[in-house]
Amino acid sequence: MSEIWKPSVTVAAVIEKDGRFLLVEEETSEGVRFNQPAGHLDPLESLAQAVSREVMEETAHEFTPHALVGVYMSRYQSLRTGEDVTYLRFAFSGSTGRVHDRPLDHGILRALWLSYDELLETRERHRSPLVLQCIDDYLKGQRAPLDLLHTHPSVAGAA
């Protein structure tokens, strides 16, 4: 086999404040959906750097990851476009800092805080089943220390 299969590595943030969770409402090929602030790992960055960047780009909030909630693998198959992608998602919990006055990423309509009941009521509009799975795992207290994740200096271009 000459072609190596590679899942798409993504990061997501589970952010809770006063019993509400920070989500984004975004345009997708399947319509407008809710998701955690999330996105793809970029070259030259660690997973923790990626999740902080994605939260800033999608919500304008500073984000400091404190723990790994879980690692999830799922397959997305679009009925409309035929796209077939397997995602490997690293979900982090943490805290937000300052909110910046900046535009949100292309496709992000707004950032909003939803209660767990509101998340259940909008389940059919979640970008994937992982949205609720990550929050359920967070609410169960599932946490792993960040020092389980090691990024070798070669990732950032160092020898």
N, C-alpha and C positions, 0 to 999 in steps of 0.2 A: 504494500500500500504506500503510495508516494505522497498522499495528502494526509496531514496530521489534523485531526479534529480538535478544535479549541472552543471551549465555552467562552461566552462574553462575560468578563469580570465586571461586576457592578458593586457599588456601595450604597447604603441607605442609612438614614438617621431616624431613630425613634426618639422624639423629643416631647416630653410631657411637662406641662406647666399647669398647676391648679386643676388637675384632672382632665385637661384637654391636650390633644396631640396636634403638633404642627404638621400640616399636610400641604400639598400643592394641588391646585386644579390645573390640569394641563390638556392641551390638544394632542391627540394621538391619531393613528390611522384608524382606530376603532371608535373615534369620537372623543368627547371631553370626559376625562377620567380623574380620579383622585389617586395620589401616590404619596409616599413619604418623599421628602427631599432626597433625591437619588440620582445616580448617573454612573457613567463608565469610568473605570480607572484609566488615567492618562499615562503616557510614557513619562518616566523620570520622577514619579511620585509614589509615596507609600500609600497604603490603604487609608491610614488616618488622615494624611494630607488630602487625599481624594474626597473623603466624606466632608471635611471642613470646607473645601472648595465648592463642592456641589451644594451644600446648604447655603453658602453665601450667594452663589449664582442663582439659585432657585427661590430663595426667600429673603435675601438681603440681611440675614442674621449671621453674626459671628457664631461659630460652633466649635466647642472643644469636646472631642470624644473622651469618655471616661471608661467605657467597657464595651466588649464585644457581646452583643445579644445572641447572635447565632450566625451560622453559615448555611445558606440555603441554595439548593439547585432546583431549577424549574425549567420547563420547556414551554416556549411560546410558539403557537402556530396560528397565524392569521388566516381567517377564512376569506377575508377580502383581498389580501395581497399575496397570499401563498408563502409569506415569510416564515421561516422555521429556525428559531434560535434557542439555544440552551443558555440560560443565565446562571452564573455562580455569584450569589449576592452575599456580601458581608454587611451585616446590620449592626450599627453602633448605637449606644445610648450616650447621652452627654448633656451638656448645658449650653444654653445660648448666651451670647453677650450682647453687645451693642447692635442695634439695627441701623443699617446704612441707607442713605437716600440714593438709591441706584436702580437702574432698570433690572427687571428679572430676565432670566434666560428666554430665548425665543421659544415660543410654544407654552410658556407658563402664563396662565391667565391671572392667577393670584395665589398668595399664601394665606392659609386660614387655619384656625384652631377648632378642632372638632372633639366633642365628648365621645366616649366609647359608644354610647347609645346612638349618637349620630353616625358613627362609623358603621355600626350594624345596619342602620336604616339605609345607608348608601352603598351597601356591599356590592350591588350589581354595577356600580360605577367605579369600583376599584380597578386600578390598572392591572393588578394581578392578585391571585389569592395570597401572595406573600405579604401584602399590605397588612391584612388582619393577623396573619400568622406571626409576623414580627412583633406586633403590638401585644398579642396574647402571650408570647414568650417573655416579653418585657414585663408584663403584668404578673406573670408567674415568678418573677424574680430571677430569671435566667440571665446570668452575667458571667463573662470570662475576662480575666485581666488582659489589658492591652499588650503586656509583655509576652503573651503567647505569639504575637505577630512580630516577625523579624524581617526587616528590610535591609538586605545587604547593600553596602555603599556603592556597589557597581550599578545599582538601579538608577542612582542620581548621577552616574557618569564618573564616579570616583574609581580608582583602580582597586 
